[in-house]
Amino acid sequence: MDKIKQKDFTDPVKSATSLISQQLLSLCESSTDPWGIKDVNSCYMYGNKAYLELLNLPSNFNIEGRLDREMPHPISEFSSESRQQDRQAQESQKKVSVLDIHPYGREKIIQPYIFDKLPFYDSNGNCIGSIFHAKKLQFYSPMNCVHDQLPSSLLLSPPCKTFSIKELDVIFYALQSFSAKEIARELNLSHRTIENKMQEIYRKATVCSLKGLKDYCRERELDKYIPPKFLRCGSHTINCVSDDNDSEAESFRL
C-alpha cells in the first residue's frame, strides 16, 4: 500500500479548513449529526456545531489543530485508541465503525454513539486524514422486525416509574433471558434475593411468566432501557469494511 502523504498545516496563510471543499463544509454545517475531519496525525481540521455540542463545548471553541488528548472532554482519556482507529481507516482505505461511550451533550449523560470513520482524500487522490460521522446508537432486534417496528434510540432513563432502580437492574438481565442464578452472580446478590425480586416484579407488572414480562416491557419500551451504571466509558472498534468493491463508496474526496 502506498505510504500516506502528509499535508503541512503550518502555513499561516492556508488553514486546515481551507483544504476542505465548500460543498462538504456546507453539508456538515447544515447537518444535525456530529461531523469532524482530522489530518493524518489525528489533529482536528474541522468539527461542526453538532460535534461541539456533543462534547459540551461552546460554539466558538477553536478545535483546529488539537489532538483528542488536548480536548476538554473525557474523550481525551482515550486519545490513543482514537488515533489508532483513525490510522486504521487511513491505511486500510475502508470505513471503520467505532462504539464510543462517554458523557455526551449539554447534560453530560453517559450514552453510546456510533462513529463511522473514513479515509479523507484531496483532489489529487492523496489521503490527507480521516472524516467521521456520529449517530446515537440505535436499538433494533429481530422482534422489532417481526412487529414491524422502526429502530429507536436506547433509553438511559426509565420510561415508567413502576419499578425501583434495583428492580430495573434485575429486569434488564431478565429480558436477556438470564436465569435467577446468573442474575444473582452479575449483581452480587443471593439466588433467593433475585427470586423474591422477580416475584415482586411480576406482581407489579400483573404478569405470571417471563414471556408476560417481556411483552409488558416491550409495550412500555422498557426493553430499550439500559441502567446507566452498566455502561462503561470507552472506545471500541466494532468493524472495518474489507470488501474491495466498497472502496470508492467508503471514502470522501475533496
Residue pairs with C-beta under 8 A, 6 or more apart in sequence:
1 91
1 93
4 40
4 90
4 91
4 126
4 127
5 40
5 126
5 127
5 128
6 39
6 40
6 41
6 128
7 19
7 39
7 40
7 122
7 126
7 128
7 129
9 15
9 16
9 19
9 39
9 43
9 45
9 65
15 64
16 37
16 39
16 43
16 44
16 45
16 46
16 64
16 65
17 25
17 45
17 46
17 64
19 45
19 122
19 128
19 254
20 37
20 45
20 46
20 254
21 254
24 252
24 254
25 46
27 35
28 35
28 46
28 48
29 48
29 49
31 48
31 50
32 50
33 50
33 133
33 134
33 135
34 47
34 48
34 50
34 51
34 53
34 54
34 113
34 132
34 133
34 134
35 46
35 47
35 48
35 50
35 51
35 131
35 132
35 133
35 134
36 44
36 46
36 47
36 48
36 51
36 63
36 131
36 132
37 44
37 45
37 46
37 47
37 120
37 129
37 130
37 131
37 132
38 44
38 45
38 86
38 120
38 129
38 130
38 131
38 132
39 45
39 128
39 129
40 90
40 127
40 128
40 129
41 67
42 67
42 68
42 82
42 83
42 86
42 87
42 130
43 65
43 66
43 67
44 63
44 64
44 65
44 66
44 67
45 64
45 129
46 63
46 64
47 63
49 59
51 63
51 134
52 58
52 59
52 61
52 63
53 59
53 105
53 106
54 104
54 105
54 113
54 134
55 71
55 73
55 75
55 104
56 73
56 103
56 104
56 105
56 106
56 108
57 63
57 71
57 72
57 73
63 71
67 79
67 83
68 75
68 76
68 78
68 79
68 82
68 83
69 76
69 79
70 76
73 102
74 102
74 103
74 233
75 82
75 100
75 102
75 235
77 233
78 100
78 233
78 234
78 235
81 234
81 235
82 98
82 235
85 96
85 98
85 117
85 235
85 237
86 117
86 129
86 130
88 96
88 117
88 237
88 240
89 95
89 96
89 117
89 118
89 119
89 130
89 240
90 119
90 127
90 129
90 130
92 119
92 240
92 242
93 119
93 127
93 247
93 250
93 251
94 118
94 119
94 240
94 241
94 242
94 246
94 247
94 250
95 116
95 117
95 118
95 240
95 241
95 246
95 250
96 116
96 117
96 118
96 237
96 239
96 240
96 241
97 114
97 115
97 116
97 117
97 237
97 238
97 239
97 240
98 114
98 115
98 116
98 117
98 235
98 236
98 237
98 238
99 112
99 113
99 114
99 115
99 137
99 235
99 236
99 238
100 112
100 113
100 114
100 115
100 134
100 234
100 235
100 236
101 110
101 111
101 112
101 113
101 231
101 232
101 233
101 234
101 235
102 110
102 111
102 113
102 233
103 109
103 110
103 233
104 110
104 111
104 113
105 111
109 156
109 228
110 156
110 228
110 231
110 233
111 136
111 137
111 154
111 156
111 231
112 136
112 137
112 154
112 231
113 134
113 135
113 136
113 137
114 134
114 135
114 136
114 137
114 238
115 132
115 133
115 134
116 132
116 133
116 134
117 130
117 131
117 132
118 130
118 131
118 132
118 250
118 251
118 252
119 127
119 129
119 130
119 131
119 250
119 251
119 252
120 127
120 128
120 129
120 130
120 131
120 251
120 252
121 127
121 128
121 251
121 252
121 253
121 254
122 128
122 253
122 254
123 253
123 254
125 253
131 252
136 153
136 154
137 153
137 154
138 151
138 152
138 153
138 154
139 151
139 152
139 153
139 154
139 224
140 151
140 152
141 223
143 218
144 150
144 151
147 218
152 221
152 224
153 224
154 224
154 225
154 226
155 221
155 224
155 225
155 226
156 225
156 226
156 228
156 231
157 225
158 168
158 222
158 225
159 220
159 221
159 222
159 224
159 225
160 220
160 222
162 204
162 205
163 171
163 201
163 204
165 227
166 197
167 197
167 200
167 201
167 204
168 222
168 225
168 227
169 187
169 227
169 229
170 183
170 187
170 194
170 197
170 198
170 201
171 201
171 213
171 217
171 222
172 225
172 226
172 227
172 230
173 182
173 183
173 186
173 187
174 183
174 198
174 201
174 210
174 213
175 213
175 214
175 217
175 222
175 223
177 210
178 186
180 191
180 194
180 195
180 198
181 191
181 194
183 189
183 194
184 190
184 191
184 193
184 194
187 194
201 213
202 208
202 209
202 212
202 213
205 212
205 213
205 216
207 213
207 215
207 216
214 223
216 222
217 223
241 250
